[in-house]
Amino acid sequence: FRPRTAHAIVEGATFEDIIRTGVAAGEIPAAVGREEEWVQERLAQHRMPETDMVQKNAHGKVLRIIERTTADGHRVGFRIDITEIERAREAAAESERLMRSSIDTLGEAFVLYDADDRLVYCNERYREIYPLAAPAIKPGAKFRTIIKYGAERGEYAEAEGRIDAW
């Protein structure tokens, strides 16, 4: 992969010259239709003491851009290709969406706790079965907290009068 604007990245070129060349060549999808506004926004980011951002280019590459100002006023920048990481994240998010959609389609209550008994996920049907406990049924909540909350509100008949023991 070699950007069409590589020729602009030469000793003595200003940052503004380089990014304007990239925008003019259509290298930055986020700039399309708002070229001057994008250039001004990017220049403002570049002037900040610390910049850490993600940018997609026209070739489908996803770059993490890290820029820092040195003590003597120079600017140091890194471009890290995170394309594969972003693709993996997108694939994982799609798999999670598909899994959740499949679980919800079953029409049955589903709940998942982690090894520390913290709620990871539950579907709406699960909350419907336990309406008095539902306000406590939130990701990250401990199983004990959820059960105690419901028991204190009469959710479980078998716990009446003996909540802590139950």
C-alpha positions in Angstrom: 0.0 0.0 0.0 1.4 3.4 -1.0 -0.8 6.5 -0.7 -1.2 8.6 -3.8 0.1 11.5 -1.7 3.4 9.9 -0.6 5.2 12.3 -2.9 4.0 15.2 -0.7 5.7 13.9 2.4 9.2 15.4 1.9 11.6 17.2 4.0 10.6 20.9 4.4 6.9 20.3 3.6 4.5 21.7 6.2 1.9 19.5 7.9 -0.8 21.7 6.3 0.7 21.1 2.8 0.7 17.3 3.4 -2.9 17.1 4.6 -4.2 19.4 1.9 -2.6 17.2 -0.7 -4.3 14.1 0.9 -7.6 15.8 1.0 -7.3 17.0 -2.6 -6.5 13.4 -3.7 -9.5 12.1 -1.9 -7.4 10.1 0.6 -9.6 11.2 3.6 -13.2 10.1 3.4 -14.2 12.2 6.4 -13.2 15.3 4.5 -15.3 14.7 1.4 -17.8 17.5 0.9 -16.3 19.6 3.8 -12.6 19.8 2.8 -11.7 23.2 4.2 -13.6 22.6 7.4 -11.8 19.2 7.9 -8.4 20.8 7.2 -9.0 23.4 9.8 -10.2 20.9 12.4 -7.2 18.7 11.7 -4.8 21.6 12.0 -6.4 22.5 15.4 -5.9 18.9 16.6 -2.3 19.0 15.3 -1.6 22.1 17.4 -2.8 20.5 20.6 0.0 19.3 22.9 -1.3 15.7 22.7 -3.4 14.1 20.0 -4.7 10.6 19.9 -7.2 9.7 17.3 -8.4 7.1 14.8 -8.7 8.0 11.1 -9.9 5.9 8.1 -8.3 6.5 4.7 -9.8 5.9 1.3 -7.9 2.6 0.9 -9.7 1.1 3.9 -6.8 1.4 6.2 -7.6 2.4 9.8 -4.8 4.4 11.5 -4.3 5.3 15.1 -2.6 8.7 15.1 -0.6 9.8 18.1 1.1 13.1 18.1 3.0 14.9 20.9 4.8 18.2 21.2 8.3 17.8 22.5 9.9 20.1 25.2 11.7 22.1 22.5 8.5 22.6 20.5 8.9 20.0 17.8 6.1 17.7 16.9 6.4 13.9 16.8 3.8 11.8 15.2 3.1 8.1 14.9 0.7 6.4 12.5 -0.2 2.8 13.6 -2.1 0.6 11.3 -4.9 -0.9 13.3 -7.0 -2.1 10.4 -6.9 -5.7 11.4 -7.8 -4.9 15.0 -10.8 -2.8 13.9 -11.9 -5.6 11.6 -11.7 -8.1 14.5 -13.7 -5.7 16.7 -16.3 -5.3 14.0 -16.6 -9.1 13.5 -16.8 -9.6 17.3 -19.5 -6.9 17.6 -21.5 -8.5 14.7 -21.1 -12.0 16.4 -22.4 -10.5 19.6 -25.3 -8.8 17.9 -26.2 -12.1 16.1 -26.0 -14.1 19.4 -28.2 -11.6 21.3 -30.7 -11.5 18.4 -30.8 -15.3 18.3 -31.3 -15.5 22.1 -34.1 -13.0 22.0 -35.8 -14.8 19.1 -36.1 -18.0 21.2 -38.6 -16.3 23.4 -37.1 -17.9 26.5 -35.5 -16.2 29.5 -31.7 -16.2 29.3 -29.1 -15.0 31.7 -25.3 -15.2 31.8 -23.1 -14.5 34.8 -19.3 -14.4 34.8 -17.0 -16.4 37.2 -17.4 -13.7 39.8 -21.2 -14.0 39.7 -21.6 -10.6 38.0 -24.3 -10.3 35.4 -22.9 -10.2 31.9 -26.1 -10.4 29.9 -29.8 -11.2 30.1 -32.6 -10.7 27.7 -35.8 -8.8 28.2 -37.8 -12.0 28.8 -35.6 -12.7 31.9 -36.5 -9.3 33.3 -40.2 -10.0 32.6 -40.2 -13.1 34.6 -38.8 -11.3 37.6 -40.5 -7.9 37.5 -39.9 -6.9 41.1 -36.2 -7.7 40.8 -35.9 -6.1 37.3 -34.5 -2.7 38.5 -31.5 -4.5 40.0 -31.0 -6.7 36.9 -28.2 -4.7 35.3 -24.9 -5.7 33.7 -22.2 -5.9 36.3 -24.6 -6.5 39.3 -23.7 -9.4 41.5 -26.1 -12.3 41.6 -26.5 -12.0 45.4 -27.4 -8.3 45.1 -30.1 -9.0 42.4 -31.6 -11.9 44.4 -31.6 -10.0 47.7 -33.2 -7.0 46.0 -36.0 -9.2 44.6 -36.5 -11.1 47.8 -36.8 -7.8 49.8 -39.7 -6.8 47.4 -41.5 -10.2 47.6 -40.3 -11.6 44.3 -39.6 -15.1 45.7 -42.3 -16.6 47.9 -39.9 -19.2 49.3 -37.7 -16.3 50.7 -40.4 -14.6 52.7 -39.4 -14.2 56.3 -36.0 -15.7 55.8 -34.3 -13.5 53.1 -30.7 -13.8 54.4 -30.9 -17.6 55.0 -32.6 -18.1 51.6 
